[in-house]
Amino acid sequence: MGLSFTIVVCTRNRCGELRRLLDNLAEEVVQSTSTWDVLVVDNGSTDDTRSVVADVARTFPVPLRVALEPELGIAHARNRGIEEAGGDVLVYLDDDVTVRKGWFLALETEFSDSSIDAAGGPVFPHFPNNAPTDYVRAVTGDRCGSTGLYDLGADALELSAALGAPRGANMALRASLLERVGRFQTSLGWGREQLPGEETDLFVRCFRLGARVRYSPAMAVDHFLQADKVGWDYLRRWHIGYGRASVRMRPRPPAWLLAAKLAEQSLVWMRFSVVALFQRDRRSSRPYRKVWQAEGRIAELLGR
């Protein structure tokens, strides 16, 4: 008997984007020969999410259902997906993406090798029409993580801690791996706090266990950015959160090392603040990112 796959879509108050994704999946899944089902994890939506899923489910080509997770936060929602999914492989998609042709086949091909534990593929961001030009130019040129951009090229790769982990918008893990590695860390992830990194933390643990993780260029999705996730204010919040998250992913250091880390981050903040001061046209987001990440790390190290 072949592998079974559960697509887990965590969502909150984005019924329009969710419907676009479900319609997209319905078109593509009919070309697949494996067993698939789709699980929508509703993370406290107050819009028409459940009625949209019920409407789509009537003609959806594979089983489609909703699970509720009242505790706000993407990590809580992803963990609910682990508890509710029945597939041999859990495939996480963000609600604001669509999959490209060949995505289903790429997943089947990767996991046909029983030694592969997890996989991810490219994520290509699409900016809204009213996105500030200087912002788009800066973050695209710098390949900022805040855009969700993930592209390691046209060749398949074996990933490692040095190469980095797949993005949470488009990643797949065997259920057997999740049994060994545990759950997503709920102090990370977007929710009550604006912190990225819950998938990065999980994959760090996967690599430590010796898991085989693949990058599949054909496992590609398009990521449609919302207006509230575009602009310099959002970039600042994201990178401050990233700074905080990078501290939370590690054990709290002893007092002497804590003092050293605070001094180091203070120097980073001062150095790049000067650079940012003279970069008036914002050709690059790098100095600003460094300043904001240092702010986040300092605040987290101080417990504020």
ROZA-211315 format. One record per residue: x, y, z of N, C-alpha, C in turn; residue in one letter. Coordinates in steps of 0.2 Angstrom, whole numbers, plus 5000, padded with zeros to 4 digits. Example, Ala and Ser with C-alpha at 12.3 -4.5 7.8 and 13.67 -1.06 7.14 Angstrom:
BEGIN
R  n.xx  n.yy  n.zz  ca.xx  ca.yy  ca.zz  c.xx  c.yy  c.zz  code
R  5066  4972  5039   5062   4978   5039  5066  4984  5039     a
R  5064  4989  5035   5068   4995   5036  5064  5000  5039     s
//
This chain:
BEGIN
R  n.xx  n.yy  n.zz  ca.xx  ca.yy  ca.zz  c.xx  c.yy  c.zz  code
R  5004  4994  5000   5000   5000   5000  5004  5006  5000     m
R  5003  5011  4996   5007   5017   4995  5006  5022  5001     g
R  5010  5027  5001   5010   5032   5007  5004  5036  5007     l
R  5002  5038  5013   4996   5043   5013  4999  5050  5015     s
R  4996  5055  5013   4998   5062   5014  4993  5066  5017     f
R  4994  5070  5022   4989   5075   5025  4992  5082  5024     t
R  4988  5086  5020   4990   5093   5019  4987  5097  5025     i
R  4991  5100  5029   4989   5104   5035  4989  5111  5033     v
R  4984  5115  5033   4983   5122   5032  4981  5125  5039     v
R  4985  5129  5042   4984   5133   5048  4981  5140  5046     c
R  4976  5142  5048   4973   5148   5046  4969  5152  5052     t
R  4969  5159  5051   4965   5163   5055  4962  5169  5051     r
R  4956  5169  5050   4953   5175   5047  4956  5177  5041     n
R  4956  5172  5036   4959   5173   5030  4955  5169  5025     r
R  4948  5169  5025   4944   5164   5022  4945  5165  5014     c
R  4946  5171  5012   4947   5172   5005  4953  5169  5002     g
R  4959  5170  5006   4965   5167   5004  4964  5159  5004     e
R  4961  5157  5010   4960   5150   5010  4956  5147  5005     l
R  4951  5150  5003   4947   5147   4997  4951  5147  4991     r
R  4956  5152  4989   4960   5152   4983  4964  5146  4984     r
R  4967  5144  4990   4972   5139   4990  4968  5132  4989     l
R  4962  5131  4992   4958   5125   4992  4956  5124  4985     l
R  4954  5129  4981   4952   5128   4974  4958  5126  4970     d
R  4964  5129  4972   4971   5127   4968  4972  5120  4969     n
R  4972  5118  4976   4973   5111   4977  4969  5106  4974     l
R  4962  5108  4973   4957   5103   4970  4959  5102  4963     a
R  4962  5107  4960   4964   5107   4953  4970  5102  4952     e
R  4974  5103  4956   4981   5099   4956  4981  5092  4958     e
R  4977  5091  4964   4977   5084   4967  4974  5078  4962     v
R  4970  5080  4958   4967   5075   4954  4972  5071  4949     v
R  4978  5074  4948   4983   5071   4945  4988  5067  4949     q
R  4986  5066  4955   4990   5062   4960  4988  5055  4960     s
R  4992  5050  4962   4991   5043   4962  4991  5041  4969     t
R  4993  5045  4974   4994   5043   4981  4987  5045  4985     s
R  4987  5043  4991   4981   5045   4995  4982  5051  4999     t
R  4978  5056  4998   4978   5063   5001  4972  5064  5005     w
R  4973  5069  5010   4967   5072   5013  4970  5079  5015     d
R  4965  5083  5016   4967   5090   5018  4964  5092  5025     v
R  4968  5094  5030   4965   5096   5036  4967  5104  5037     l
R  4961  5107  5038   4962   5115   5039  4961  5116  5047     v
R  4966  5119  5050   4966   5120   5057  4964  5127  5058     v
R  4958  5128  5061   4956   5135   5062  4958  5137  5068     d
R  4962  5143  5068   4965   5145   5074  4962  5151  5077     n
R  4955  5150  5079   4951   5155   5082  4948  5160  5077     g
R  4947  5158  5071   4944   5163   5066  4937  5165  5068     s
R  4936  5172  5066   4929   5175   5067  4926  5177  5061     t
R  4929  5175  5055   4926   5176   5049  4922  5170  5046     d
R  4922  5169  5039   4918   5163   5037  4922  5157  5035     d
R  4927  5156  5039   4932   5151   5037  4928  5144  5037     t
R  4924  5142  5042   4921   5136   5042  4916  5135  5037     r
R  4912  5140  5035   4907   5139   5030  4911  5139  5023     s
R  4916  5142  5022   4920   5141   5016  4923  5134  5015     v
R  4925  5131  5021   4928   5124   5020  4922  5120  5019     v
R  4916  5121  5022   4910   5116   5021  4908  5117  5014     a
R  4908  5123  5011   4906   5124   5004  4910  5120  4999     d
R  4917  5121  5000   4922   5118   4996  4922  5110  4997     v
R  4921  5108  5003   4921   5101   5004  4916  5097  5000     a
R  4910  5100  4998   4905   5096   4995  4907  5093  4988     r
R  4912  5097  4985   4914   5094   4978  4922  5093  4978     t
R  4925  5093  4984   4932   5093   4984  4934  5085  4983     f
R  4940  5084  4979   4941   5078   4976  4944  5073  4981     p
R  4946  5075  4987   4949   5071   4992  4946  5073  4999     v
R  4946  5069  5004   4943   5071   5011  4946  5078  5013     p
R  4941  5082  5015   4943   5089   5018  4939  5090  5024     l
R  4943  5092  5030   4939   5093   5036  4943  5099  5040     r
R  4939  5101  5045   4942   5107   5049  4943  5104  5056     v
R  4949  5106  5059   4950   5105   5066  4951  5112  5070     a
R  4948  5113  5076   4949   5119   5079  4954  5119  5084     l
R  4958  5125  5084   4963   5126   5089  4962  5133  5092     e
R  4959  5133  5098   4957   5140   5101  4963  5144  5104     p
R  4969  5140  5105   4975   5144   5108  4978  5147  5102     e
R  4979  5154  5102   4981   5158   5097  4989  5156  5096     l
R  4991  5156  5090   4998   5155   5088  4999  5150  5083     g
R  5003  5151  5078   5005   5146   5073  5008  5140  5076     i
R  5012  5140  5081   5015   5134   5084  5009  5129  5087     a
R  5004  5132  5090   4999   5129   5093  4995  5125  5087     h
R  4994  5129  5082   4990   5127   5076  4993  5121  5073     a
R  5000  5122  5072   5004   5116   5069  5004  5110  5073     r
R  5004  5111  5080   5004   5105   5084  4997  5102  5084     n
R  4992  5106  5083   4985   5103   5082  4985  5098  5076     r
R  4988  5101  5071   4989   5097   5065  4992  5090  5066     g
R  4997  5090  5070   5001   5084   5071  4996  5079  5075     i
R  4992  5082  5079   4987   5077   5083  4981  5075  5079     e
R  4979  5079  5074   4973   5077   5070  4975  5073  5064     e
R  4981  5074  5061   4982   5072   5054  4983  5064  5055     a
R  4981  5061  5049   4981   5053   5049  4986  5051  5044     g
R  4989  5055  5040   4994   5053   5035  5000  5051  5037     g
R  5004  5047  5033   5011   5045   5035  5015  5051  5034     d
R  5014  5056  5030   5017   5062   5029  5013  5068  5030     v
R  5015  5073  5034   5011   5079   5035  5015  5084  5031     l
R  5010  5088  5027   5013   5093   5023  5010  5099  5025     v
R  5014  5104  5027   5011   5111   5029  5012  5116  5024     y
R  5006  5119  5023   5005   5124   5018  5002  5130  5022     l
R  5005  5136  5020   5002   5142   5023  4996  5144  5019     d
R  4991  5147  5022   4984   5148   5019  4985  5154  5013     d
R  4990  5157  5013   4991   5162   5008  4996  5160  5002     d
R  4996  5154  5001   5000   5151   4995  4996  5148  4990     v
R  4999  5146  4984   4996   5142   4980  5002  5137  4977     t
R  5000  5131  4975   5005   5126   4973  5006  5127  4966     v
R  5012  5126  4963   5013   5126   4956  5012  5118  4953     r
R  5011  5118  4947   5011   5111   4944  5017  5107  4945     k
R  5016  5101  4947   5021   5097   4948  5023  5096  4956     g
R  5019  5100  4960   5020   5100   4967  5019  5093  4970     w
R  5013  5091  4968   5011   5084   4971  5016  5079  4969     f
R  5017  5078  4963   5022   5073   4960  5029  5074  4964     l
R  5031  5080  4965   5038   5081   4968  5038  5078  4975     a
R  5032  5079  4979   5032   5076   4986  5032  5069  4985     l
R  5028  5066  4981   5027   5058   4980  5034  5056  4978     e
R  5038  5059  4974   5044   5057   4972  5049  5057  4978     t
R  5049  5062  4982   5054   5063   4987  5053  5057  4992     e
R  5047  5056  4994   5045   5052   5000  5044  5045  4997     f
R  5045  5043  4991   5046   5036   4989  5052  5033  4991     s
R  5057  5037  4993   5063   5035   4996  5062  5035  5003     d
R  5062  5029  5006   5060   5028   5013  5065  5031  5018     s
R  5071  5033  5015   5076   5036   5020  5075  5043  5021     s
R  5071  5046  5017   5070   5053   5017  5065  5055  5022     i
R  5066  5059  5027   5062   5061   5033  5058  5067  5032     d
R  5061  5072  5028   5057   5078   5027  5059  5081  5021     a
R  5055  5086  5019   5057   5090   5012  5054  5096  5012     a
R  5056  5101  5008   5054   5107   5007  5055  5110  5000     g
R  5052  5115  4998   5053   5117   4991  5053  5125  4991     g
R  5054  5128  4985   5054   5135   4984  5048  5138  4986     p
R  5049  5145  4989   5043   5149   4990  5044  5156  4987     v
R  5040  5158  4982   5041   5164   4978  5036  5169  4980     f
R  5038  5174  4983   5034   5180   4986  5031  5184  4980     p
R  5025  5186  4981   5021   5191   4976  5019  5197  4980     h
R  5021  5203  4979   5019   5209   4983  5013  5212  4980     f
R  5009  5215  4985   5003   5218   4982  5005  5224  4978     p
R  5000  5226  4974   5002   5232   4969  5004  5238  4973     n
R  5001  5240  4979   5003   5246   4982  5009  5245  4987     n
R  5013  5240  4986   5019   5239   4990  5024  5245  4989     a
R  5027  5248  4994   5032   5253   4993  5038  5251  4988     p
R  5039  5255  4983   5044   5253   4979  5051  5252  4982     t
R  5053  5256  4986   5060   5256   4990  5060  5250  4994     d
R  5054  5248  4997   5054   5242   5002  5055  5236  4997     y
R  5051  5235  4992   5051   5229   4988  5058  5228  4985     v
R  5061  5234  4983   5068   5234   4980  5073  5231  4985     r
R  5073  5234  4991   5077   5232   4996  5077  5225  4999     a
R  5071  5223  5000   5070   5216   5003  5071  5211  4998     v
R  5069  5212  4991   5070   5207   4986  5078  5207  4985     t
R  5081  5212  4985   5089   5212   4983  5092  5208  4989     g
R  5090  5209  4995   5093   5206   5001  5090  5199  5003     d
R  5085  5197  4999   5082   5190   5000  5080  5189  5007     r
R  5076  5194  5009   5074   5194   5016  5069  5188  5018     c
R  5071  5185  5024   5066   5180   5026  5059  5183  5028     g
R  5058  5189  5029   5052   5192   5031  5047  5191  5025     s
R  5050  5190  5019   5045   5190   5013  5043  5182  5012     t
R  5046  5178  5015   5045   5171   5014  5049  5168  5009     g
R  5053  5172  5005   5057   5170   4999  5062  5164  5001     l
R  5061  5158  4997   5066   5153   4999  5067  5149  4992     y
R  5073  5150  4990   5075   5147   4983  5082  5145  4983     d
R  5084  5139  4983   5090   5136   4983  5093  5134  4976     l
R  5089  5136  4971   5091   5135   4964  5087  5129  4961     g
R  5089  5127  4955   5086   5122   4951  5088  5115  4952     a
R  5092  5114  4957   5095   5107   4958  5092  5104  4965     d
R  5090  5098  4965   5089   5095   4972  5095  5095  4976     a
R  5094  5096  4983   5099   5096   4987  5097  5092  4994     l
R  5103  5089  4997   5102   5086   5004  5103  5092  5008     e
R  5098  5094  5013   5099   5100   5017  5103  5098  5023     l
R  5106  5103  5027   5109   5102   5033  5108  5108  5037     s
R  5110  5108  5043   5110   5114   5048  5113  5120  5044     a
R  5119  5118  5041   5123   5124   5038  5119  5127  5032     a
R  5115  5123  5028   5111   5126   5022  5105  5129  5025     l
R  5102  5127  5030   5096   5130   5033  5090  5125  5032     g
R  5085  5127  5035   5079   5123   5035  5074  5125  5030     a
R  5069  5121  5027   5064   5123   5023  5059  5128  5027     p
R  5056  5132  5023   5051   5137   5026  5044  5134  5028     r
R  5042  5136  5033   5035   5134   5036  5030  5134  5031     g
R  5030  5139  5026   5025   5139   5021  5024  5133  5017     a
R  5029  5129  5016   5029   5124   5011  5034  5118  5014     n
R  5032  5114  5018   5037   5109   5021  5033  5103  5022     m
R  5036  5097  5022   5033   5091   5023  5038  5087  5028     a
R  5035  5083  5033   5038   5079   5037  5035  5072  5038     l
R  5038  5067  5039   5035   5061   5040  5032  5061  5048     r
R  5027  5058  5049   5024   5057   5055  5029  5054  5060     a
R  5032  5049  5057   5037   5045   5062  5043  5049  5064     s
R  5045  5054  5060   5050   5059   5062  5047  5064  5068     l
R  5041  5066  5067   5038   5070   5072  5037  5067  5079     l
R  5036  5060  5078   5036   5056   5085  5042  5056  5088     e
R  5048  5057  5085   5054   5057   5088  5057  5064  5090     r
R  5055  5069  5086   5058   5075   5087  5053  5079  5092     v
R  5047  5078  5092   5042   5081   5097  5038  5087  5093     g
R  5036  5091  5097   5031   5096   5094  5035  5103  5093     r
R  5031  5107  5089   5033   5114   5088  5034  5118  5095     f
R  5039  5122  5096   5040   5126   5102  5035  5131  5102     q
R  5030  5131  5107   5025   5136   5107  5027  5143  5109     t
R  5033  5144  5112   5035   5151   5113  5037  5154  5107     s
R  5037  5151  5102   5039   5154   5095  5033  5154  5091     l
R  5034  5157  5085   5029   5157   5080  5024  5163  5081     g
R  5021  5165  5075   5016   5171   5075  5010  5169  5079     w
R  5008  5174  5083   5002   5173   5087  5001  5179  5092     g
R  5001  5177  5098   5000   5183   5103  5007  5187  5103     r
R  5012  5184  5101   5019   5188   5100  5021  5187  5093     e
R  5024  5192  5090   5026   5192   5083  5033  5189  5083     q
R  5033  5183  5083   5040   5179   5083  5040  5174  5078     l
R  5045  5174  5073   5045   5169   5068  5049  5163  5071     p
R  5051  5158  5068   5056   5153   5070  5053  5146  5072     g
R  5047  5145  5073   5045   5139   5076  5047  5133  5071     e
R  5047  5134  5065   5049   5128   5060  5057  5128  5060     e
R  5060  5133  5061   5068   5133   5061  5070  5129  5067     t
R  5067  5130  5073   5068   5127   5079  5067  5119  5078     d
R  5061  5118  5075   5060   5110   5074  5065  5107  5070     l
R  5067  5110  5064   5072   5107   5060  5079  5107  5063     f
R  5081  5111  5067   5087   5111   5071  5087  5104  5075     v
R  5081  5103  5078   5081   5096   5082  5081  5090  5077     r
R  5078  5091  5071   5078   5086   5066  5085  5084  5064     c
R  5089  5089  5062   5096   5088   5060  5100  5085  5066     f
R  5099  5087  5072   5103   5084   5078  5101  5077  5078     r
R  5095  5075  5076   5093   5067   5076  5096  5064  5070     l
R  5099  5067  5066   5102   5064   5060  5097  5063  5054     g
R  5091  5067  5054   5086   5066   5049  5088  5068  5042     a
R  5086  5065  5037   5088   5067   5030  5082  5071  5028     r
R  5084  5077  5026   5080   5083   5024  5082  5085  5017     v
R  5077  5085  5012   5078   5087   5005  5075  5093  5003     r
R  5079  5097  4999   5076   5102   4995  5074  5100  4988     y
R  5068  5101  4986   5065   5099   4980  5063  5105  4976     s
R  5067  5107  4970   5065   5113   4967  5058  5112  4963     p
R  5055  5106  4962   5049   5106   4959  5043  5106  4964     a
R  5045  5106  4970   5040   5107   4976  5039  5114  4977     m
R  5036  5118  4972   5036   5125   4973  5030  5128  4974     a
R  5029  5134  4978   5023   5137   4979  5024  5145  4978     v
R  5019  5148  4977   5018   5155   4976  5015  5158  4982     d
R  5018  5163  4985   5016   5166   4992  5014  5173  4991     h
R  5007  5174  4992   5004   5181   4990  5004  5185  4997     f
R  5008  5190  4997   5009   5194   5003  5003  5199  5004     l
R  5000  5199  5010   4995   5204   5012  4998  5211  5013     q
R  4994  5216  5012   4996   5222   5013  4999  5224  5020     a
R  4996  5220  5025   4999   5222   5032  5005  5218  5033     d
R  5008  5214  5029   5014   5211   5029  5019  5214  5024     k
R  5018  5220  5022   5023   5223   5018  5024  5230  5020     v
R  5030  5233  5020   5032   5239   5022  5037  5239  5028     g
R  5040  5245  5029   5046   5246   5034  5044  5245  5041     w
R  5037  5246  5043   5035   5245   5050  5035  5238  5051     d
R  5032  5234  5046   5031   5227   5047  5038  5224  5047     y
R  5043  5226  5043   5050   5223   5042  5053  5224  5049     l
R  5052  5230  5052   5055   5231   5059  5052  5226  5064     r
R  5046  5225  5064   5043   5221   5069  5045  5214  5068     r
R  5046  5212  5062   5048   5205   5060  5055  5204  5062     w
R  5059  5208  5061   5066   5207   5063  5068  5208  5070     h
R  5064  5212  5074   5064   5212   5081  5062  5205  5084     i
R  5056  5203  5081   5054   5196   5083  5059  5191  5081     g
R  5062  5191  5076   5068   5186   5074  5073  5187  5079     y
R  5075  5193  5081   5080   5193   5086  5078  5190  5093     g
R  5072  5191  5095   5070   5188   5101  5070  5180  5100     r
R  5067  5178  5094   5067   5171   5093  5073  5167  5093     a
R  5079  5171  5090   5085   5168   5090  5088  5166  5097     s
R  5086  5170  5102   5088   5169   5109  5084  5164  5112     v
R  5078  5163  5110   5073   5158   5113  5075  5151  5111     r
R  5078  5151  5105   5080   5144   5102  5086  5141  5106     m
R  5089  5145  5110   5095   5142   5114  5094  5142  5121     r
R  5098  5138  5125   5097   5138   5132  5100  5145  5135     p
R  5097  5147  5140   5099   5154   5143  5106  5153  5145     r
R  5110  5158  5143   5117   5157   5145  5118  5159  5153     p
R  5124  5157  5155   5126   5159   5162  5127  5167  5162     p
R  5128  5169  5168   5128   5177   5169  5134  5180  5165     a
R  5140  5177  5166   5146   5180   5162  5145  5180  5155     w
R  5142  5174  5152   5141   5174   5145  5135  5179  5143     l
R  5130  5179  5147   5125   5184   5146  5127  5191  5145     l
R  5132  5193  5150   5135   5200   5149  5139  5201  5143     a
R  5142  5195  5141   5146   5196   5135  5142  5196  5128     a
R  5136  5193  5128   5132   5193   5123  5128  5200  5122     k
R  5127  5203  5128   5124   5209   5128  5128  5214  5126     l
R  5135  5214  5127   5140   5219   5125  5141  5218  5117     a
R  5141  5212  5115   5141   5210   5108  5136  5213  5104     e
R  5130  5212  5106   5124   5215   5103  5123  5222  5103     q
R  5126  5225  5108   5126   5232   5109  5131  5235  5104     s
R  5136  5232  5103   5141   5234   5098  5138  5234  5091     l
R  5134  5228  5089   5131   5227   5083  5126  5233  5082     v
R  5122  5234  5087   5117   5239   5086  5120  5246  5085     w
R  5126  5248  5088   5129   5254   5087  5132  5255  5080     m
R  5135  5249  5078   5139   5249   5071  5134  5250  5066     r
R  5128  5246  5066   5124   5247   5060  5119  5253  5061     f
R  5118  5255  5067   5114   5262   5067  5118  5267  5064     s
R  5124  5267  5064   5128   5272   5060  5128  5271  5053     v
R  5128  5265  5051   5128   5264   5044  5121  5266  5041     v
R  5116  5264  5045   5109   5265   5043  5107  5273  5042     a
R  5111  5277  5047   5110   5284   5047  5112  5287  5041     l
R  5117  5284  5037   5120   5287   5031  5117  5284  5025     f
R  5113  5279  5026   5110   5276   5020  5103  5278  5019     q
R  5102  5284  5017   5096   5288   5017  5091  5285  5011     r
R  5093  5282  5006   5089   5280   5001  5087  5273  5002     d
R  5089  5269  5007   5087   5262   5008  5088  5258  5002     r
R  5093  5258  4999   5095   5253   4994  5095  5246  4996     r
R  5097  5245  5003   5097   5239   5006  5094  5239  5013     s
R  5091  5233  5015   5088   5233   5021  5093  5230  5026     s
R  5099  5228  5024   5103   5225   5029  5105  5229  5035     r
R  5107  5235  5035   5109   5238   5041  5103  5239  5046     p
R  5097  5240  5043   5091   5241   5047  5089  5234  5050     y
R  5090  5229  5047   5089   5222   5049  5093  5221  5055     r
R  5100  5222  5054   5105   5221   5060  5103  5225  5066     k
R  5101  5231  5065   5099   5235   5071  5093  5232  5074     v
R  5088  5231  5071   5082   5228   5074  5083  5221  5077     w
R  5087  5217  5074   5088   5210   5077  5092  5211  5083     q
R  5097  5216  5083   5100   5217   5089  5096  5220  5095     a
R  5091  5224  5093   5086   5227   5098  5082  5221  5101     e
R  5080  5216  5097   5076   5210   5099  5080  5206  5104     g
R  5086  5205  5102   5091   5200   5106  5092  5203  5112     r
R  5094  5210  5112   5095   5213   5119  5089  5213  5123     i
R  5083  5214  5121   5077   5214   5125  5076  5207  5128     a
R  5077  5202  5123   5076   5195   5126  5081  5193  5131     e
R  5087  5195  5130   5092   5193   5134  5091  5196  5141     l
R  5088  5202  5141   5087   5206   5147  5080  5204  5150     l
R  5077  5199  5147   5070   5197   5149  5065  5202  5149     g
R  5065  5207  5144   5060   5212   5144  5055  5211  5138     r
//
